[in-house]
Amino acid sequence: MEDINRSDLKAILHSKRANIYYLEKCRVMQKDGRIVYLTDGKKESLYWNIPIANTTVIMLGTGTSITQAAMRLLAAAGVLVGFCGGGGTPLFAGTEIEWLMPQSEYRPTEYVQGWLSFWFDSEKRLKLAKAFQRKRCQFLEIVWAKDSELQSYGFFCDDTDIEHALAAYKKKIEAAPNVTKLLTAEAEFTKKLYKYAAQRTSDESSFTRDHDGTDDANCFLNHGNYLAYGLAACTLWVLGIPHGFAVMHGKTRRGALVFDVADLVKDTLVLPWAFICAVDGRAEQDFRQMCLQKFAEHKALDFMFDEVKKGSRLFCDSDGI
């Protein structure tokens, strides 16, 4: 293991890596210089390889364990490891996912320094929060306009309901005098998207978002959102920006900046497919695979990296947006 060339493990940039793993009922370990997970079969135990150089996040669900040697190699490859409840979501209400950040190297300082240069100014935080929300709307318009699979289920960015929702939200973004008003406008916008998705996928147009709900749509939303949180956490770790320096979500809430960054893609990619997979009666594994496919297809991780980098440089280059 000592002979492994650590630089080879990082040949693929994090923004270009393809894999997120969610594992249950297995043991993750290092074997012959590789990371594998061991599952117990009826007659024999089976080893499955994890290509860590092309992996951003590993989520460990119920019934899992991991060895120190495995963590050491994962840290060398810059892979984030998360402990979570069954299906990728917390076991108990209020319990948040825990991310173990690799600490085996120094990370760039320019991005966190750029972030901190404006973060203590509430007006500048608000300006960047608004910029993130504009990009969130733009990403939805671009993706929904070209995703033929979404369109086959009736999701179109030029539908009257969506156009009106986007137009109203964009006006409220510009008019919001503080983050509280911006959060309220965001909640109203997302509620409209829930209603639109429910109308497109079932006869029931009424839908209530319940994080503890047991229906498929709510469960899939929880699951898909945590996948997006994994991408956001990976982005922030690679760029060296701590999660506490949020621009929109509460400054005292653990992981707040992760939620800010994940919001860039959640409505566009997770929300519609949660409803589609729920009405189609798909299994949780199928939904997870669809989310990962869409993250890769629409380059969600690249998008997150680009926007966080722009945000960290924004006030170094100019005084406003």
Residue pairs with C-beta under 8 A, 6 or more apart in sequence:
1 30
1 33
1 69
1 73
3 33
4 33
4 73
4 76
6 76
8 53
9 52
9 53
9 73
9 76
9 77
9 78
10 53
10 77
10 78
11 53
12 53
12 54
14 56
14 78
14 234
14 235
14 238
14 301
14 305
15 235
15 238
15 301
15 302
15 305
16 301
16 302
17 53
17 54
17 55
17 56
17 301
18 54
18 296
19 50
19 51
19 54
19 55
19 56
19 292
20 55
20 56
20 57
20 58
20 59
20 227
20 230
20 231
20 292
20 295
21 50
21 55
21 57
21 58
21 59
22 59
22 61
22 88
22 288
23 37
23 58
23 59
23 60
23 61
23 64
24 61
24 62
24 63
24 64
24 86
25 39
25 40
25 62
25 63
25 64
26 37
26 38
26 39
26 63
26 64
27 37
27 38
27 64
27 65
27 66
27 67
28 35
28 36
28 37
28 38
28 50
28 58
28 60
28 64
28 65
28 66
28 67
28 70
29 35
29 36
29 37
29 38
29 66
29 67
29 69
29 70
30 36
30 67
30 69
30 70
30 72
30 73
31 47
33 73
34 49
34 50
35 49
35 50
35 52
35 70
35 73
35 74
36 47
36 48
36 49
36 50
37 47
37 48
37 50
38 45
38 46
38 47
38 48
39 45
39 46
39 48
50 58
52 73
52 74
52 77
52 79
53 77
55 77
55 79
56 79
56 80
56 230
56 231
56 234
56 301
57 79
57 80
57 81
57 82
57 230
57 231
57 233
57 234
58 74
58 79
58 80
58 81
58 82
59 82
59 84
59 88
59 97
59 226
59 230
60 66
60 81
60 82
60 83
60 84
61 84
61 85
61 86
61 87
61 88
62 85
62 86
62 91
66 81
71 81
71 100
72 104
74 81
74 102
75 102
75 103
75 104
76 102
76 104
77 102
78 102
78 105
78 237
78 238
79 102
80 99
80 100
80 101
80 102
80 230
80 233
80 234
80 237
81 99
81 100
82 97
82 98
82 99
82 100
82 230
82 233
83 97
83 98
83 100
84 90
84 97
84 98
84 226
85 91
85 92
85 95
87 219
87 222
87 223
87 284
88 222
88 223
88 226
88 227
88 288
89 219
89 222
89 223
89 226
90 96
90 97
93 211
93 212
96 254
96 255
97 226
97 229
97 255
99 233
99 237
101 237
102 237
107 237
107 238
107 239
107 240
108 239
108 240
109 240
110 312
111 239
111 240
111 241
111 308
111 309
111 312
112 239
112 240
112 241
112 242
112 312
114 312
114 313
114 314
114 315
114 316
115 241
115 245
115 311
115 312
116 245
117 315
117 316
118 124
118 125
118 128
118 314
118 315
119 125
119 245
119 247
122 178
124 315
125 179
125 247
126 176
126 178
126 179
126 182
126 247
127 320
127 321
128 247
128 311
128 314
128 315
128 321
129 179
129 182
129 247
129 248
129 260
130 173
130 174
130 176
130 182
130 321
131 311
131 314
131 321
132 247
132 248
132 260
132 261
132 263
132 264
132 307
132 311
133 169
133 173
133 182
133 186
133 248
134 170
134 173
135 264
135 307
136 263
136 264
136 265
136 267
136 268
137 166
137 169
137 170
137 173
139 264
139 265
139 268
139 303
140 157
140 166
140 267
140 268
141 157
141 166
143 150
143 268
143 269
143 298
144 150
144 151
144 155
144 156
144 157
144 162
144 268
144 272
145 156
145 157
145 158
147 155
147 294
147 297
147 298
150 272
153 200
153 201
153 272
153 276
154 200
155 197
155 200
155 272
156 162
157 163
157 166
159 196
161 192
161 196
162 193
162 196
165 189
165 192
165 193
165 196
168 189
169 185
169 186
169 188
169 189
172 181
172 182
172 185
172 188
172 189
173 182
173 185
175 181
176 182
176 185
179 247
179 248
182 248
183 248
183 249
186 248
186 263
190 209
190 267
190 271
191 209
193 267
193 271
194 207
194 209
194 271
195 205
195 206
195 207
197 207
197 271
197 272
197 274
197 275
198 204
198 205
198 206
198 207
198 217
198 275
199 205
200 272
200 275
201 275
201 276
201 278
201 279
202 275
202 279
207 217
209 218
209 221
210 218
211 218
211 222
213 219
215 278
216 277
216 278
216 281
217 274
217 275
217 278
219 284
220 273
220 274
220 275
220 277
220 278
220 284
220 287
221 270
221 271
221 274
223 274
223 284
223 287
223 288
223 291
224 266
224 269
224 270
224 271
224 273
224 274
224 287
224 288
224 291
225 262
225 266
225 270
227 270
227 288
227 291
227 292
227 295
228 262
228 265
228 266
228 269
228 270
228 295
228 300
229 255
229 258
229 259
229 262
231 262
231 265
231 295
231 300
231 301
231 304
232 257
232 258
232 259
232 260
232 261
232 262
232 304
233 243
233 255
233 258
234 301
235 261
235 301
235 304
235 305
235 308
236 242
236 243
236 257
236 258
236 261
236 308
238 305
239 305
239 308
239 309
239 312
241 257
241 308
241 312
242 257
243 254
243 255
243 256
243 257
243 258
244 251
244 254
244 256
244 257
245 257
246 253
246 256
246 257
246 259
246 260
247 257
247 260
247 311
248 256
248 259
248 260
248 263
249 256
249 257
249 259
249 260
250 256
253 259
261 304
261 307
261 308
264 303
264 304
264 307
265 295
265 298
265 300
265 303
265 304
268 298
269 291
269 294
269 295
269 298
269 300
270 291
273 287
273 290
273 291
273 294
274 287
277 286
277 287
277 290
282 290
294 300
295 301
314 321
